[in-house]
């Protein structure tokens, strides 16, 4: 599918100056491919500019002539152009943009409504029946208690494979999809003819085999394999850590393997408590007897190794040049794990080549119908 993608990113003191710099980098993208294509813009801002999102989008519409934009806020964001290396911005005002051209009627926006998904899906039904969308790039508000249900509706009722992430911010949490709003799930649905590939990189690696939870209540794991949960946990993490369990915070995590997944994916969840007297552990997820659990560790080397494996697998699946990409990584990765030299996004270029790319560091990553943690989700337009 032919069509131009372009990207830009910049930081500065004021949203207007930053936006002006990005527009200068983009050039006249809003007028390119005007015949026979539909333009969509992607915009991510750091949380320093969360309250300026509406003004930024208005300026982008006016300057480019592109009406449709999707995006959100992140504590950190990333950007890469077709000619310059990637940059990651954290704790400074910054904007990352990408503009892509798609087939006529090749996408539809899902506006950021805090309520249910039913009316929005009904409004899109004629287009869905005609264009058979398979993928949606979405952004979600982590404060919305209905988020799992909203994601399930999109996945089950609309048959969509979801990609994206949860907004991250130390203040406001705006999303844009046609309009700017909060508290909802929003994004863009892409027609079946839009060629896309995606990959997920786990940020943690298993330190032992899978086990079966044999006694549990809510988020408390009491027994694993018929033994006190803490005994199994201590065996897995080793004698040094077991002697001082305070050291496991931020390093050791629980993981829940996804039933029926042929790629071995698992959902990483924080350990939230240890009861040494009872031999129980608690995790940031509800579990039940019969569930599978394993334990993982997170460190820089294992996360980088898994990212490189994911990129090489994607490389084998790509049969044409990459036109553009969106990378959503966990805020606990990126600058917080790999440092300030844009390690993740520059690795993408090393393995897949230099192409327009934008993205943000999320409060949770979305792949299929699940919310992950400590992962990286890369979406490529071909």
Protein Blocks (a to p, Z undefined) as FASTA:
>chain_A
ZZdddddddddfbfklmmmmmmmmnopmllgokgopacdddddddfklmmmmmmmmmmmm
mmnopabdcddddfbdcdddfkbccdddehiacdddddddddehiaccddddfbdfklmm
mmmmmmmmmnopabdcddddfklmklmmmmmmmmmmnopaceddddddfbdcdddehiac
ehiacdddddfklccddddddfbdcfbdcdddfbdehjacfbgghiafklmmmmmnojkl
mmmmmlmgokaccddddehianlpacddddfbdcfknopacddbdddehiacddddddfk
lmmmmmmmmmmmmmmmpcbdcfbdcddddfklmjllnojnommmmmmmmmnopadddddd
dfbdcehjaccehiacddddZZ
